[in-house]
Amino acid sequence: MPSTTVPPLTDAEVRALRQDFPLLTGTEVMGVPLVYLDSGATAQKPLAVLDAEREFYLHRNAAVHRGAHTLAVEATDAYEEARRVVAGFVGAGERELVWTSNATEGLNLIAYAFSNATAGRGGQAAERFRLGRGDEIVTTEAEHHANLIPWQELAARTGASLRWIPVDGSGQLDLEAAARVIGERTKVVAFSHVSNVTGALTDVPALVGLAREAGALTVLDACQSVPHLPVDLPGLGVDLAVFSGHKMLGPTGIGALWGRTELLDAMPPFLTGGSMITRVTMEEAEYLPAPTRFEAGTQRIAQTVALAEAVRYLQAVGMERVAAHEHALGQRLAEGIAELEGVRLIGPPPGTERVGLAAVDVAGVHAHDVGQVLDAAGVAVRVGHHCAQPLHRALGLTATTRASTYLYTTTEDVDRFLAELAGVRAYFGVAG
């Protein structure tokens, strides 16, 4: 949950932080200073992260886990040190963190394990990944498509049934319904930590408790929580989780899968080839233990190093202060939106715990038109269904306008968004 025991970042501290982000200093759109409120899609990058990636290519570029020469050893050390740093950031051990290209790949990797568990590999733990007719996969109506479509495909491949936890009128999960949906046939429960549409926090202990009663594994999409809140993945009680580097100040093309070691060692590799084997004959191959068994081929080495630098940057600021700052911005957004005539706040009402993200529906104006008006005023937001069509459909919507903040967002940014949003209906002649 967002911290209420530490003070949020002061305006002076945020202004100082912004000097580390080249794109946020001096960039103009339509002749006015940029207000970047699309951090839920991707975060801006501080100089330290940009420099870390560049420094690797300039001074340490080599293949990892292959060569015995000095440069290769230094590159391998940097690669594995990055794993230790990022794993520690989420309370994990280094053997529990697998590098992926993004969170979507991580979720597909997990779903693949459920359709490819084979006898004799992975020991007893592999039995937990056996899935077939009569078994049930549970997800929620609030998911990003990346945490829905892999499970749809898994159900189609295995004959298992796909069920989902519905949302209530505010877009939050219906936990009473969850208790009815999760049952003795459930093998896996997949859900997000924070909604990328509403900013609402999921009651993780409640869903983990229901899954454990059913003997099911839990899979957490932590893309909208790890960048914004102090997160201890093992402490949450989930079995597997994914998050993305580019949403937490890191570069694109790098994400991570966290899992309990015994489960990772029981999962079949998603990709096979070089670097992930111990022995190969013409008939068969033996795989290395996790995490290396999931990292076939040449990896995104410079990107892992840069992601570790992003983590160090966040740690220097302090994740509790980041969370407090975004909670304050989220409340400012929600309260300001609630005062606007003809503008509907999607998700929990003001005063409810949320991250610094808010989506709106403007009566009589399509979200894409709202976005164009805001863009003309220099305000960058996300418009559309945000890769969450079922959630929008459940709320009677096709598209919304989403503003999402981060540690570099100022109160002035939020106020400019609210001021421009207030004039949208009049601009299109639908006010009154």
C-alpha positions as CSV (number, residue, x, y, z in Angstrom):
1,M,0.0,0.0,0.0
2,P,1.2,3.6,-0.5
3,S,3.1,4.8,2.5
4,T,1.4,7.3,4.9
5,T,4.3,7.3,7.4
6,V,6.9,9.2,5.4
7,P,6.4,12.6,3.8
8,P,6.0,12.9,0.1
9,L,8.7,14.5,-2.0
10,T,8.7,18.3,-1.7
11,D,8.3,20.5,-4.8
12,A,11.9,21.5,-4.5
13,E,13.1,17.9,-4.4
14,V,11.0,17.0,-7.4
15,R,12.4,20.0,-9.3
16,A,15.9,18.9,-8.4
17,L,15.2,15.3,-9.6
18,R,13.8,16.6,-12.9
19,Q,17.3,18.0,-13.8
20,D,18.4,14.3,-14.1
21,F,15.9,13.7,-16.9
22,P,16.9,15.4,-20.2
23,L,13.6,15.0,-21.9
24,L,11.8,16.8,-19.0
25,T,14.0,19.8,-19.1
26,G,13.3,22.2,-22.0
27,T,11.2,19.9,-24.2
28,E,8.2,21.7,-25.7
29,V,5.2,20.4,-27.5
30,M,3.1,22.8,-29.7
31,G,5.3,25.6,-28.4
32,V,4.5,25.0,-24.7
33,P,6.5,23.2,-22.0
34,L,5.8,19.4,-22.0
35,V,3.7,17.9,-19.2
36,Y,4.5,14.2,-19.3
37,L,1.6,12.2,-17.7
38,D,2.1,8.9,-19.5
39,S,4.5,7.2,-17.1
40,G,2.1,4.3,-16.8
41,A,3.0,3.4,-20.4
42,T,6.7,4.1,-20.1
43,A,8.9,6.1,-17.7
44,Q,11.4,8.7,-18.7
45,K,15.1,7.9,-18.1
46,P,17.6,9.7,-15.9
47,L,21.1,10.5,-17.2
48,A,22.6,7.8,-14.8
49,V,20.7,5.1,-16.7
50,L,21.5,6.4,-20.1
51,D,25.2,6.7,-19.1
52,A,25.3,3.2,-17.6
53,E,24.2,1.6,-20.9
54,R,26.6,3.7,-22.9
55,E,29.5,3.0,-20.5
56,F,28.9,-0.7,-20.9
57,Y,29.2,-0.6,-24.7
58,L,32.2,1.7,-24.5
59,H,34.2,-0.1,-22.0
60,R,32.9,-3.6,-21.1
61,N,31.1,-4.9,-24.1
62,A,31.5,-8.7,-24.4
63,A,29.5,-11.9,-24.4
64,V,28.6,-13.3,-20.9
65,H,29.0,-16.8,-19.5
66,R,31.1,-17.8,-22.5
67,G,34.6,-16.3,-22.8
68,A,37.5,-16.7,-20.3
69,H,39.2,-13.4,-21.3
70,T,39.2,-10.4,-19.0
71,L,36.6,-8.4,-20.9
72,A,34.2,-11.4,-20.9
73,V,34.7,-11.9,-17.2
74,E,34.0,-8.2,-16.5
75,A,30.9,-8.3,-18.6
76,T,29.6,-11.4,-16.9
77,D,30.3,-9.9,-13.5
78,A,28.3,-6.7,-14.5
79,Y,25.4,-8.9,-15.8
80,E,25.2,-11.0,-12.6
81,E,25.7,-8.0,-10.3
82,A,22.7,-6.4,-12.1
83,R,20.7,-9.5,-11.3
84,R,21.6,-9.2,-7.6
85,V,20.7,-5.6,-7.5
86,V,17.3,-6.0,-9.2
87,A,16.4,-9.1,-7.3
88,G,17.2,-7.4,-4.0
89,F,15.0,-4.5,-5.0
90,V,12.0,-6.8,-4.9
91,G,13.1,-8.8,-1.8
92,A,14.3,-11.8,-3.8
93,G,17.4,-13.9,-4.2
94,E,19.5,-13.8,-7.3
95,R,18.5,-17.4,-8.3
96,E,14.9,-16.4,-8.3
97,L,15.2,-13.7,-11.0
98,V,15.0,-14.5,-14.7
99,W,15.8,-11.9,-17.3
100,T,13.1,-11.5,-20.0
101,S,12.6,-9.1,-22.8
102,N,9.5,-7.7,-21.1
103,A,6.7,-8.7,-18.7
104,T,4.6,-10.0,-21.5
105,E,7.3,-12.6,-22.3
106,G,7.5,-13.5,-18.7
107,L,3.7,-14.2,-18.6
108,N,3.9,-16.3,-21.7
109,L,6.8,-18.2,-20.3
110,I,4.8,-19.1,-17.2
111,A,1.7,-20.1,-19.3
112,Y,4.0,-22.2,-21.5
113,A,5.1,-24.2,-18.4
114,F,1.5,-25.2,-17.7
115,S,1.1,-26.7,-21.2
116,N,4.5,-28.4,-21.4
117,A,5.1,-30.0,-18.0
118,T,6.6,-33.5,-18.7
119,A,7.1,-36.6,-16.6
120,G,10.6,-37.0,-15.2
121,R,11.6,-33.4,-15.4
122,G,11.2,-31.0,-12.5
123,G,10.4,-33.6,-10.0
124,Q,7.4,-33.4,-7.8
125,A,7.1,-29.7,-8.2
126,A,6.4,-30.2,-11.9
127,E,3.1,-31.9,-11.0
128,R,1.8,-28.4,-10.0
129,F,2.1,-27.4,-13.7
130,R,0.1,-30.3,-15.1
131,L,-3.1,-28.9,-16.7
132,G,-5.9,-30.6,-18.6
133,R,-9.6,-31.1,-19.1
134,G,-11.5,-30.5,-15.9
135,D,-8.9,-28.1,-14.5
136,E,-9.5,-24.3,-14.3
137,I,-7.4,-21.2,-14.9
138,V,-8.6,-18.1,-13.1
139,T,-7.8,-14.5,-14.0
140,T,-9.7,-11.3,-13.6
141,E,-11.8,-8.9,-15.6
142,A,-9.4,-6.1,-14.8
143,E,-6.3,-7.5,-16.5
144,H,-4.0,-6.1,-19.1
145,H,-4.3,-8.2,-22.2
146,A,-0.8,-9.6,-21.4
147,N,-2.2,-11.3,-18.4
148,L,-5.3,-12.6,-20.2
149,I,-4.5,-13.8,-23.7
150,P,-1.7,-16.2,-22.7
151,W,-4.2,-17.9,-20.4
152,Q,-6.8,-18.0,-23.2
153,E,-4.3,-19.7,-25.4
154,L,-3.3,-22.1,-22.6
155,A,-7.0,-23.1,-22.1
156,A,-7.3,-23.7,-25.8
157,R,-4.2,-25.9,-25.9
158,T,-5.0,-28.0,-22.8
159,G,-8.7,-28.2,-22.7
160,A,-8.8,-26.5,-19.3
161,S,-11.5,-24.0,-18.6
162,L,-10.8,-20.2,-18.2
163,R,-12.7,-18.4,-15.5
164,W,-12.4,-14.9,-14.2
165,I,-13.2,-12.7,-11.2
166,P,-15.5,-9.9,-12.2
167,V,-15.2,-6.2,-11.2
168,D,-17.8,-4.1,-9.5
169,G,-19.2,-0.8,-10.7
170,S,-16.0,1.1,-9.8
171,G,-13.7,-1.4,-11.6
172,Q,-12.4,-3.0,-8.4
173,L,-12.3,-6.8,-8.0
174,D,-15.4,-8.4,-6.5
175,L,-13.8,-10.5,-3.7
176,E,-17.0,-12.2,-2.8
177,A,-17.3,-13.4,-6.3
178,A,-13.6,-14.4,-6.2
179,A,-14.4,-16.9,-3.4
180,R,-17.0,-18.5,-5.7
181,V,-14.8,-18.6,-8.8
182,I,-11.7,-20.0,-7.1
183,G,-12.3,-23.6,-6.2
184,E,-11.0,-27.2,-6.0
185,R,-10.4,-27.4,-9.8
186,T,-8.4,-24.2,-9.9
187,K,-4.7,-24.8,-10.8
188,V,-3.5,-21.2,-11.3
189,V,-4.8,-17.7,-10.3
190,A,-3.3,-14.8,-12.3
191,F,-4.0,-11.2,-11.3
192,S,-2.4,-7.7,-11.3
193,H,-1.1,-5.9,-8.2
194,V,-2.3,-2.5,-9.4
195,S,-4.7,-1.8,-12.2
196,N,-3.2,0.0,-15.2
197,V,-6.6,1.6,-15.8
198,T,-7.9,2.6,-12.4
199,G,-4.8,2.7,-10.2
200,A,-6.6,0.6,-7.6
201,L,-4.5,-1.8,-5.5
202,T,-5.5,-5.5,-5.4
203,D,-6.0,-7.2,-2.1
204,V,-3.2,-9.6,-2.7
205,P,-3.4,-11.5,0.6
206,A,-7.1,-12.2,0.0
207,L,-6.5,-13.8,-3.4
208,V,-3.4,-15.6,-2.3
209,G,-5.4,-17.1,0.6
210,L,-8.2,-18.3,-1.7
211,A,-5.6,-19.8,-4.1
212,R,-3.7,-21.6,-1.4
213,E,-7.0,-23.1,0.0
214,A,-7.5,-24.5,-3.5
215,G,-3.9,-25.7,-3.9
216,A,-3.4,-23.3,-6.9
217,L,-0.4,-21.4,-7.9
218,T,-0.5,-17.6,-8.0
219,V,0.9,-15.4,-10.8
220,L,1.2,-11.6,-10.2
221,D,1.5,-8.9,-12.8
222,A,3.6,-6.3,-10.8
223,C,4.2,-3.9,-13.7
224,Q,2.3,-1.0,-12.1
225,S,3.5,-1.7,-8.6
226,V,7.2,-2.4,-8.6
227,P,8.1,1.0,-10.1
228,H,5.9,2.9,-7.7
229,L,5.7,1.1,-4.3
230,P,8.0,-0.7,-2.0
231,V,7.4,-4.3,-3.1
232,D,8.6,-7.6,-1.4
233,L,7.5,-10.3,-3.8
234,P,8.3,-13.3,-1.6
235,G,6.6,-11.5,1.3
236,L,3.4,-11.1,-0.7
237,G,3.0,-14.8,-0.7
238,V,2.6,-15.2,-4.5
239,D,4.4,-18.0,-6.4
240,L,5.5,-16.2,-9.6
241,A,5.5,-12.5,-10.7
242,V,6.6,-10.4,-13.6
243,F,7.6,-6.7,-14.0
244,S,9.0,-4.5,-16.7
245,G,12.2,-2.4,-16.8
246,H,11.1,0.5,-19.0
247,K,8.3,1.5,-16.5
248,M,10.8,1.9,-13.7
249,L,13.3,4.3,-15.3
250,G,15.1,1.5,-17.1
251,P,15.6,0.9,-20.8
252,T,13.2,-0.9,-23.1
253,G,13.7,-4.5,-24.0
254,I,14.3,-5.8,-20.5
255,G,12.0,-7.2,-17.9
256,A,12.1,-9.9,-15.2
257,L,10.3,-13.0,-14.0
258,W,10.5,-13.8,-10.3
259,G,9.6,-17.2,-9.0
260,R,10.2,-19.5,-6.1
261,T,13.3,-21.5,-6.9
262,E,11.7,-25.0,-6.7
263,L,9.0,-23.8,-9.2
264,L,11.5,-22.3,-11.6
265,D,13.6,-25.5,-11.6
266,A,10.4,-27.5,-12.4
267,M,9.4,-25.3,-15.3
268,P,10.5,-26.2,-18.9
269,P,12.5,-23.6,-20.7
270,F,10.5,-21.3,-23.0
271,L,13.4,-20.9,-25.5
272,T,16.2,-23.4,-26.0
273,G,19.7,-23.2,-27.5
274,G,23.1,-22.0,-26.4
275,S,24.1,-20.9,-22.9
276,M,21.3,-22.8,-21.0
277,I,22.6,-26.3,-21.2
278,T,25.1,-28.6,-19.3
279,R,25.3,-31.4,-21.8
280,V,24.1,-31.9,-25.4
281,T,24.1,-35.1,-27.4
282,M,22.5,-35.8,-30.8
283,E,19.5,-37.4,-28.9
284,E,18.9,-35.0,-25.9
285,A,20.1,-32.1,-23.8
286,E,20.4,-31.4,-20.1
287,Y,19.5,-28.0,-18.9
288,L,21.1,-25.7,-16.3
289,P,19.1,-24.8,-13.2
290,A,17.2,-21.6,-13.0
291,P,17.6,-18.8,-13.8
292,T,20.1,-19.7,-16.6
293,R,17.9,-22.3,-18.1
294,F,15.5,-19.6,-19.2
295,E,18.2,-17.3,-20.8
296,A,19.1,-19.0,-24.1
297,G,21.2,-17.1,-26.6
298,T,22.9,-13.7,-26.2
299,Q,21.1,-11.7,-23.6
300,R,20.3,-8.0,-23.3
301,I,23.5,-7.4,-21.3
302,A,23.8,-3.6,-21.5
303,Q,20.1,-3.3,-20.7
304,T,20.4,-5.3,-17.5
305,V,23.2,-3.1,-16.4
306,A,21.2,0.0,-17.1
307,L,18.2,-1.4,-15.2
308,A,20.3,-2.0,-12.2
309,E,21.3,1.6,-12.3
310,A,17.6,2.6,-12.5
311,V,17.1,0.6,-9.3
312,R,20.0,2.3,-7.6
313,Y,18.4,5.7,-8.6
314,L,15.1,4.7,-7.1
315,Q,16.7,3.4,-3.9
316,A,18.6,6.7,-3.5
317,V,15.3,8.6,-3.6
318,G,13.6,6.0,-1.4
319,M,10.6,3.9,-2.5
320,E,8.5,4.9,0.5
321,R,8.9,8.5,-0.5
322,V,8.2,7.7,-4.1
323,A,5.0,6.0,-3.0
324,A,4.0,8.8,-0.7
325,H,4.6,11.4,-3.5
326,E,2.5,9.4,-6.0
327,H,-0.3,8.8,-3.5
328,A,-0.5,12.5,-2.9
329,L,-0.6,13.2,-6.7
330,G,-3.2,10.4,-7.2
331,Q,-5.4,12.0,-4.6
332,R,-4.9,15.5,-6.2
333,L,-5.9,14.0,-9.5
334,A,-9.0,12.2,-8.1
335,E,-10.2,15.1,-6.1
336,G,-9.7,17.5,-9.0
337,I,-11.5,15.2,-11.5
338,A,-14.4,14.8,-9.1
339,E,-15.1,18.5,-9.2
340,L,-15.3,18.7,-13.0
341,E,-18.8,18.6,-14.5
342,G,-19.4,15.9,-17.1
343,V,-16.1,14.1,-16.3
344,R,-16.3,10.6,-14.7
345,L,-13.4,9.3,-12.7
346,I,-12.8,5.6,-13.4
347,G,-11.9,3.5,-10.4
348,P,-11.9,4.2,-6.7
349,P,-13.2,7.5,-5.4
350,P,-11.1,10.2,-3.9
351,G,-9.8,9.2,-0.5
352,T,-9.3,5.6,-1.5
353,E,-5.8,4.1,-1.7
354,R,-4.4,4.3,-5.2
355,V,-1.2,5.0,-7.0
356,G,-0.7,8.2,-9.0
357,L,-2.8,7.2,-11.9
358,A,-6.4,8.2,-12.9
359,A,-8.5,7.5,-16.0
360,V,-11.5,9.5,-17.0
361,D,-14.5,9.4,-19.3
362,V,-15.6,12.8,-20.6
363,A,-19.3,12.9,-21.4
364,G,-20.0,13.6,-25.1
365,V,-16.3,13.5,-26.2
366,H,-14.3,10.5,-27.4
367,A,-11.1,9.8,-25.5
368,H,-9.0,10.3,-28.6
369,D,-10.4,13.8,-29.1
370,V,-9.7,14.5,-25.4
371,G,-6.1,13.4,-26.0
372,Q,-5.7,15.7,-29.0
373,V,-6.9,18.7,-27.1
374,L,-4.6,18.0,-24.2
375,D,-1.7,17.3,-26.6
376,A,-2.2,20.7,-28.2
377,A,-1.8,22.2,-24.7
378,G,1.5,20.2,-24.2
379,V,-0.1,17.6,-22.0
380,A,0.9,14.0,-22.8
381,V,-1.6,11.3,-21.7
382,R,-2.7,7.9,-22.8
383,V,-6.0,7.4,-24.6
384,G,-7.8,4.2,-25.7
385,H,-8.5,1.0,-23.9
386,H,-5.0,0.7,-22.4
387,C,-4.8,-3.0,-23.4
388,A,-7.8,-3.7,-21.1
389,Q,-10.8,-4.1,-23.3
390,P,-12.7,-6.4,-21.0
391,L,-12.5,-4.0,-18.1
392,H,-13.7,-1.1,-20.2
393,R,-16.5,-3.2,-21.5
394,A,-17.5,-4.2,-18.0
395,L,-17.7,-0.5,-17.1
396,G,-19.8,0.4,-20.2
397,L,-16.9,2.1,-22.0
398,T,-14.8,1.7,-25.1
399,A,-12.0,4.1,-24.3
400,T,-10.8,6.4,-21.5
401,T,-8.2,9.1,-21.0
402,R,-5.5,8.2,-18.5
403,A,-3.0,10.4,-16.7
404,S,-0.2,8.6,-14.9
405,T,2.5,10.2,-12.7
406,Y,5.9,9.3,-11.4
407,L,8.5,10.6,-9.0
408,Y,9.4,13.4,-11.4
409,T,5.8,14.7,-11.7
410,T,5.0,18.0,-10.1
411,T,1.8,19.3,-8.6
412,E,1.9,21.9,-11.3
413,D,1.8,19.1,-13.9
414,V,-1.3,17.7,-12.3
415,D,-2.9,21.1,-12.1
416,R,-2.2,21.9,-15.8
417,F,-3.8,18.6,-16.7
418,L,-6.9,19.4,-14.6
419,A,-7.1,22.9,-16.0
420,E,-6.9,21.7,-19.7
421,L,-9.3,18.9,-19.0
422,A,-11.9,21.3,-17.5
423,G,-12.2,23.1,-20.9
424,V,-12.5,20.0,-23.1
425,R,-16.3,19.8,-23.2
426,A,-16.7,23.5,-23.9
427,Y,-14.1,23.2,-26.7
428,F,-16.4,20.6,-28.4
429,G,-19.6,22.5,-27.6
430,V,-21.1,19.8,-25.3
431,A,-20.9,21.6,-22.0
432,G,-23.9,22.6,-20.0
